């Protein structure tokens, strides 16, 4: 009779799938309260819930919310938005 040899349990490694953020930081007031809302008519509205800074962009190609937020921050830093 052969004795049954126990095996060690294998360690399960869980991979964490990272996602893009839904709420961003405001370049004017510094709080994490800027949301990007996409509409069907190729318009993107960006609004800060804290200081009221808002802007609307016409999106011609398929872009993610992070891409539109980066365009918003670039235009704010250059002085074209939020004067």
Order of alpha helices (4+ residues) and beta strands (2+ residues): beta-beta-beta-beta-alpha
